[in-house]
Amino acid sequence: MGKFIKWGLPALALVVLAAGWWLGLAWAPPDREMGDVQRIMYVHVPLQWVAMVAMAINFVVAISYLMKASWKLDAAAEASAEIGLVLGTAGMITGAIWGRPTWGVYWSWDPRLTSQAIMLVTYTGYLVLRRFVEDPEKRATWSSVVAIIGAINLPIVWFSVRWWRSLHQVQSTPKTVDPEMTLALRVSAFGMLFLTIWFLVLRYRQALAERQAEVALPDALPSDLAAAGGANSSRVA
């Protein structure tokens, strides 16, 4: 399993992602109104989807940590927030590139764009908080609370195009787009999902190792202090 995570999963992700992008760029037809500009959808939309998935994972593990503290959950929260922020930022950049030829501007204070910008700022604040709080238990608890508050914006981002008048189009369905577009988008999305899982696993392992090293006590400490610290060390599940 270790070799698959290290080599097989990224290779699979790149192959599937390349296939999806080839289908989107060379096989699927151009959009009836936007033409070939629409082909950036096969990069932009999967980025947005997996960013939302990573942030949803952050929300779930944050709640789980508050219910039952575990360094594994804290490491998963940190990893998912970082990956979600990077992917969400990439999604916003590709969206701006797409917006310039279709809307005439890179940025507009549109409900979808504004709510996503607030979401990215929130997760940036989450990571900044983690860097400034030295006590690992307080850091994990406080950042979990911030993650739960920040997750309130996830459904707002998703439904903003339906709740308010927006430049951004409403989410398409297989019934509203060409079947070739649907296939290309789905393949691209699976490739991006596999790549995201790989990133999450790698960052989780790194974060867990950092947390375990942070709470471990030096062997040179007296036995009574080491015993007292055992309670903290036992939090690593």
RODONU-602567 format. One record per residue (C-alpha): residue number from 1; residue in three letters; z, x, y. Coordinates in Angstrom, 2 decimals. Layout:
N
+-----+-----+---------+---------+---------+
:   k :   r :       Z :       X :       Y :
+-----+-----+---------+---------+---------+
: NUM : ALA :       Z :       X :       Y :
...
+-----+-----+---------+---------+---------+
This chain:
237
+-----+-----+---------+---------+---------+
:   k :   r :       Z :       X :       Y :
+-----+-----+---------+---------+---------+
:   1 : MET :    0.00 :    0.00 :    0.00 :
:   2 : GLY :    0.81 :    2.87 :    2.32 :
:   3 : LYS :   -2.66 :    4.38 :    1.97 :
:   4 : PHE :   -4.27 :    1.00 :    2.59 :
:   5 : ILE :   -2.28 :    0.55 :    5.81 :
:   6 : LYS :   -3.11 :    4.08 :    6.93 :
:   7 : TRP :   -6.78 :    4.23 :    6.01 :
:   8 : GLY :   -8.03 :    1.03 :    4.40 :
:   9 : LEU :   -6.92 :   -1.50 :    7.01 :
:  10 : PRO :   -8.38 :    0.30 :   10.05 :
:  11 : ALA :  -11.61 :    0.99 :    8.14 :
:  12 : LEU :  -11.84 :   -2.69 :    7.15 :
:  13 : ALA :  -11.11 :   -3.74 :   10.73 :
:  14 : LEU :  -13.81 :   -1.52 :   12.20 :
:  15 : VAL :  -16.42 :   -2.62 :    9.65 :
:  16 : VAL :  -15.71 :   -6.32 :   10.19 :
:  17 : LEU :  -15.53 :   -5.87 :   13.96 :
:  18 : ALA :  -18.81 :   -3.95 :   14.02 :
:  19 : ALA :  -20.44 :   -6.65 :   11.90 :
:  20 : GLY :  -19.19 :   -9.37 :   14.22 :
:  21 : TRP :  -20.41 :   -7.59 :   17.31 :
:  22 : TRP :  -23.79 :   -6.92 :   15.72 :
:  23 : LEU :  -24.09 :  -10.61 :   14.88 :
:  24 : GLY :  -23.13 :  -11.53 :   18.42 :
:  25 : LEU :  -25.41 :   -9.03 :   20.13 :
:  26 : ALA :  -28.47 :   -9.07 :   17.90 :
:  27 : TRP :  -28.42 :  -12.20 :   15.74 :
:  28 : ALA :  -26.77 :  -15.09 :   17.57 :
:  29 : PRO :  -28.95 :  -16.81 :   20.21 :
:  30 : PRO :  -28.24 :  -16.39 :   23.94 :
:  31 : ASP :  -26.39 :  -19.11 :   25.79 :
:  32 : ARG :  -28.60 :  -21.88 :   27.18 :
:  33 : GLU :  -27.19 :  -21.51 :   30.72 :
:  34 : MET :  -25.73 :  -17.98 :   30.96 :
:  35 : GLY :  -28.26 :  -16.17 :   28.82 :
:  36 : ASP :  -27.31 :  -12.80 :   27.38 :
:  37 : VAL :  -24.32 :  -12.45 :   29.74 :
:  38 : GLN :  -22.49 :  -14.81 :   27.40 :
:  39 : ARG :  -22.52 :  -12.21 :   24.62 :
:  40 : ILE :  -19.40 :  -10.57 :   26.05 :
:  41 : MET :  -17.64 :  -13.60 :   24.57 :
:  42 : TYR :  -17.59 :  -11.83 :   21.21 :
:  43 : VAL :  -15.29 :   -9.20 :   22.73 :
:  44 : HIS :  -13.38 :  -11.24 :   25.32 :
:  45 : VAL :  -12.37 :  -14.25 :   23.23 :
:  46 : PRO :  -11.05 :  -12.32 :   20.19 :
:  47 : LEU :   -9.03 :  -10.10 :   22.54 :
:  48 : GLN :   -7.46 :  -13.16 :   24.12 :
:  49 : TRP :   -6.72 :  -14.76 :   20.76 :
:  50 : VAL :   -5.00 :  -11.76 :   19.22 :
:  51 : ALA :   -3.05 :  -11.10 :   22.42 :
:  52 : MET :   -1.65 :  -14.62 :   22.19 :
:  53 : VAL :   -0.84 :  -14.05 :   18.51 :
:  54 : ALA :    1.05 :  -10.84 :   19.30 :
:  55 : MET :    3.02 :  -12.55 :   22.07 :
:  56 : ALA :    3.82 :  -15.47 :   19.79 :
:  57 : ILE :    5.17 :  -12.98 :   17.25 :
:  58 : ASN :    7.31 :  -11.49 :   20.01 :
:  59 : PHE :    8.73 :  -14.95 :   20.72 :
:  60 : VAL :    9.54 :  -15.64 :   17.05 :
:  61 : VAL :   11.25 :  -12.31 :   16.41 :
:  62 : ALA :   13.19 :  -12.58 :   19.70 :
:  63 : ILE :   14.68 :  -15.89 :   18.56 :
:  64 : SER :   15.32 :  -14.42 :   15.11 :
:  65 : TYR :   17.14 :  -11.45 :   16.63 :
:  66 : LEU :   19.49 :  -13.69 :   18.60 :
:  67 : MET :   20.23 :  -15.65 :   15.42 :
:  68 : LYS :   20.75 :  -12.58 :   13.24 :
:  69 : ALA :   20.72 :   -9.18 :   14.90 :
:  70 : SER :   18.58 :   -6.59 :   13.14 :
:  71 : TRP :   16.99 :   -3.37 :   14.29 :
:  72 : LYS :   13.90 :   -4.32 :   12.32 :
:  73 : LEU :   13.53 :   -7.49 :   14.37 :
:  74 : ASP :   14.12 :   -5.58 :   17.59 :
:  75 : ALA :   11.48 :   -3.02 :   16.63 :
:  76 : ALA :    9.03 :   -5.82 :   15.79 :
:  77 : ALA :    9.71 :   -7.44 :   19.17 :
:  78 : GLU :    9.01 :   -4.21 :   21.03 :
:  79 : ALA :    5.85 :   -3.50 :   19.04 :
:  80 : SER :    4.42 :   -7.00 :   19.46 :
:  81 : ALA :    5.13 :   -7.06 :   23.21 :
:  82 : GLU :    3.40 :   -3.72 :   23.76 :
:  83 : ILE :    0.36 :   -4.60 :   21.66 :
:  84 : GLY :    0.15 :   -8.06 :   23.22 :
:  85 : LEU :    0.27 :   -6.61 :   26.73 :
:  86 : VAL :   -2.46 :   -4.06 :   26.01 :
:  87 : LEU :   -4.73 :   -6.62 :   24.36 :
:  88 : GLY :   -4.06 :   -9.22 :   27.04 :
:  89 : THR :   -4.90 :   -6.73 :   29.76 :
:  90 : ALA :   -8.13 :   -5.80 :   27.97 :
:  91 : GLY :   -8.92 :   -9.50 :   27.65 :
:  92 : MET :   -8.40 :  -10.04 :   31.37 :
:  93 : ILE :  -10.63 :   -7.07 :   32.23 :
:  94 : THR :  -13.45 :   -8.31 :   29.99 :
:  95 : GLY :  -12.98 :  -11.78 :   31.47 :
:  96 : ALA :  -13.39 :  -10.35 :   34.97 :
:  97 : ILE :  -16.57 :   -8.57 :   33.87 :
:  98 : TRP :  -17.86 :  -11.87 :   32.48 :
:  99 : GLY :  -16.78 :  -13.77 :   35.59 :
: 100 : ARG :  -18.70 :  -11.63 :   38.06 :
: 101 : PRO :  -22.22 :  -12.75 :   37.03 :
: 102 : THR :  -21.18 :  -16.31 :   36.14 :
: 103 : TRP :  -18.71 :  -17.20 :   38.92 :
: 104 : GLY :  -19.89 :  -14.70 :   41.51 :
: 105 : VAL :  -16.45 :  -12.99 :   41.69 :
: 106 : TYR :  -14.36 :  -10.77 :   39.45 :
: 107 : TRP :  -11.19 :  -12.68 :   40.25 :
: 108 : SER :  -10.24 :  -16.17 :   41.36 :
: 109 : TRP :   -6.82 :  -17.79 :   41.67 :
: 110 : ASP :   -7.90 :  -20.13 :   38.93 :
: 111 : PRO :   -5.15 :  -21.82 :   36.83 :
: 112 : ARG :   -6.14 :  -19.93 :   33.67 :
: 113 : LEU :   -6.40 :  -16.53 :   35.37 :
: 114 : THR :   -3.25 :  -17.03 :   37.42 :
: 115 : SER :   -1.14 :  -18.17 :   34.48 :
: 116 : GLN :   -2.35 :  -15.25 :   32.39 :
: 117 : ALA :   -1.61 :  -12.80 :   35.20 :
: 118 : ILE :    1.94 :  -14.17 :   35.38 :
: 119 : MET :    2.23 :  -13.78 :   31.63 :
: 120 : LEU :    1.13 :  -10.14 :   31.74 :
: 121 : VAL :    3.55 :   -9.40 :   34.58 :
: 122 : THR :    6.35 :  -11.01 :   32.56 :
: 123 : TYR :    5.70 :   -8.83 :   29.53 :
: 124 : THR :    5.41 :   -5.77 :   31.75 :
: 125 : GLY :    8.88 :   -6.63 :   33.07 :
: 126 : TYR :   10.07 :   -7.05 :   29.49 :
: 127 : LEU :    9.00 :   -3.51 :   28.63 :
: 128 : VAL :   10.41 :   -2.10 :   31.87 :
: 129 : LEU :   13.76 :   -3.71 :   31.03 :
: 130 : ARG :   13.73 :   -2.03 :   27.64 :
: 131 : ARG :   13.19 :    1.36 :   29.28 :
: 132 : PHE :   16.03 :    0.97 :   31.78 :
: 133 : VAL :   18.80 :   -0.38 :   29.52 :
: 134 : GLU :   20.33 :    2.49 :   27.57 :
: 135 : ASP :   22.70 :    0.57 :   25.29 :
: 136 : PRO :   20.53 :   -0.47 :   22.31 :
: 137 : GLU :   22.44 :   -3.69 :   21.56 :
: 138 : LYS :   22.38 :   -4.90 :   25.16 :
: 139 : ARG :   18.72 :   -3.89 :   25.43 :
: 140 : ALA :   17.78 :   -5.86 :   22.34 :
: 141 : THR :   19.74 :   -8.94 :   23.41 :
: 142 : TRP :   18.62 :   -9.01 :   27.04 :
: 143 : SER :   14.99 :   -8.34 :   26.18 :
: 144 : SER :   15.08 :  -11.13 :   23.57 :
: 145 : VAL :   16.17 :  -13.56 :   26.27 :
: 146 : VAL :   13.35 :  -12.37 :   28.55 :
: 147 : ALA :   10.84 :  -12.72 :   25.68 :
: 148 : ILE :   11.90 :  -16.32 :   25.07 :
: 149 : ILE :   11.60 :  -17.17 :   28.76 :
: 150 : GLY :    8.23 :  -15.42 :   29.00 :
: 151 : ALA :    6.89 :  -17.34 :   26.01 :
: 152 : ILE :    7.14 :  -20.56 :   28.01 :
: 153 : ASN :    3.92 :  -19.44 :   29.69 :
: 154 : LEU :    1.94 :  -19.17 :   26.42 :
: 155 : PRO :    1.12 :  -22.90 :   26.13 :
: 156 : ILE :    0.51 :  -23.04 :   29.88 :
: 157 : VAL :   -2.16 :  -20.33 :   29.56 :
: 158 : TRP :   -3.77 :  -22.09 :   26.61 :
: 159 : PHE :   -3.80 :  -25.62 :   28.06 :
: 160 : SER :   -4.34 :  -24.70 :   31.72 :
: 161 : VAL :   -8.08 :  -25.41 :   31.49 :
: 162 : ARG :   -7.29 :  -28.94 :   30.29 :
: 163 : TRP :   -4.36 :  -29.70 :   32.59 :
: 164 : TRP :   -5.95 :  -28.59 :   35.88 :
: 165 : ARG :   -9.38 :  -28.27 :   37.41 :
: 166 : SER :  -10.51 :  -24.79 :   36.49 :
: 167 : LEU :  -13.50 :  -22.51 :   36.86 :
: 168 : HIS :  -12.78 :  -21.40 :   33.31 :
: 169 : GLN :  -14.52 :  -23.50 :   30.70 :
: 170 : VAL :  -12.56 :  -25.59 :   28.21 :
: 171 : GLN :  -12.19 :  -24.04 :   24.76 :
: 172 : SER :  -15.33 :  -24.51 :   22.70 :
: 173 : THR :  -15.36 :  -25.91 :   19.16 :
: 174 : PRO :  -17.85 :  -25.48 :   16.29 :
: 175 : LYS :  -19.24 :  -28.87 :   17.30 :
: 176 : THR :  -20.16 :  -27.68 :   20.80 :
: 177 : VAL :  -21.78 :  -24.29 :   20.08 :
: 178 : ASP :  -24.59 :  -22.99 :   17.91 :
: 179 : PRO :  -23.55 :  -22.25 :   14.27 :
: 180 : GLU :  -24.75 :  -18.63 :   14.63 :
: 181 : MET :  -22.43 :  -18.20 :   17.64 :
: 182 : THR :  -19.53 :  -19.66 :   15.66 :
: 183 : LEU :  -20.07 :  -17.26 :   12.77 :
: 184 : ALA :  -20.39 :  -14.21 :   15.02 :
: 185 : LEU :  -17.24 :  -15.20 :   16.93 :
: 186 : ARG :  -15.22 :  -15.78 :   13.77 :
: 187 : VAL :  -16.24 :  -12.47 :   12.22 :
: 188 : SER :  -15.41 :  -10.66 :   15.47 :
: 189 : ALA :  -12.06 :  -12.43 :   15.64 :
: 190 : PHE :  -11.13 :  -11.44 :   12.09 :
: 191 : GLY :  -12.08 :   -7.83 :   12.81 :
: 192 : MET :   -9.92 :   -7.85 :   15.94 :
: 193 : LEU :   -7.08 :   -9.47 :   14.00 :
: 194 : PHE :   -7.17 :   -6.77 :   11.29 :
: 195 : LEU :   -7.15 :   -4.08 :   13.98 :
: 196 : THR :   -4.22 :   -5.77 :   15.72 :
: 197 : ILE :   -2.23 :   -5.94 :   12.48 :
: 198 : TRP :   -2.80 :   -2.23 :   12.00 :
: 199 : PHE :   -1.64 :   -1.46 :   15.54 :
: 200 : LEU :    1.42 :   -3.67 :   15.05 :
: 201 : VAL :    2.42 :   -1.99 :   11.80 :
: 202 : LEU :    2.06 :    1.51 :   13.24 :
: 203 : ARG :    3.96 :    0.68 :   16.42 :
: 204 : TYR :    6.66 :   -1.18 :   14.46 :
: 205 : ARG :    7.28 :    1.81 :   12.22 :
: 206 : GLN :    7.52 :    4.11 :   15.21 :
: 207 : ALA :    9.86 :    1.75 :   17.08 :
: 208 : LEU :   12.11 :    1.31 :   14.04 :
: 209 : ALA :   12.34 :    5.07 :   13.52 :
: 210 : GLU :   13.25 :    5.52 :   17.20 :
: 211 : ARG :   15.93 :    2.82 :   16.95 :
: 212 : GLN :   17.46 :    4.24 :   13.79 :
: 213 : ALA :   17.58 :    7.71 :   15.35 :
: 214 : GLU :   19.13 :    6.25 :   18.49 :
: 215 : VAL :   22.02 :    4.54 :   16.72 :
: 216 : ALA :   22.64 :    7.23 :   14.11 :
: 217 : LEU :   25.79 :    9.30 :   14.63 :
: 218 : PRO :   25.82 :   13.12 :   14.27 :
: 219 : ASP :   27.31 :   14.44 :   11.05 :
: 220 : ALA :   29.64 :   16.61 :   13.06 :
: 221 : LEU :   31.69 :   13.67 :   14.35 :
: 222 : PRO :   35.21 :   13.17 :   12.92 :
: 223 : SER :   35.36 :   10.78 :   10.00 :
: 224 : ASP :   37.35 :    8.12 :   11.88 :
: 225 : LEU :   34.72 :    7.97 :   14.67 :
: 226 : ALA :   31.94 :    7.92 :   12.10 :
: 227 : ALA :   33.63 :    5.02 :   10.33 :
: 228 : ALA :   33.96 :    3.15 :   13.60 :
: 229 : GLY :   30.28 :    3.69 :   14.24 :
: 230 : GLY :   29.40 :    2.30 :   10.83 :
: 231 : ALA :   29.42 :   -1.19 :   12.25 :
: 232 : ASN :   26.62 :   -0.30 :   14.61 :
: 233 : SER :   24.66 :    1.51 :   11.94 :
: 234 : SER :   25.00 :   -1.47 :    9.61 :
: 235 : ARG :   22.92 :   -3.51 :   12.01 :
: 236 : VAL :   19.86 :   -1.75 :   10.69 :
: 237 : ALA :   18.58 :   -4.21 :    8.14 :
+-----+-----+---------+---------+---------+
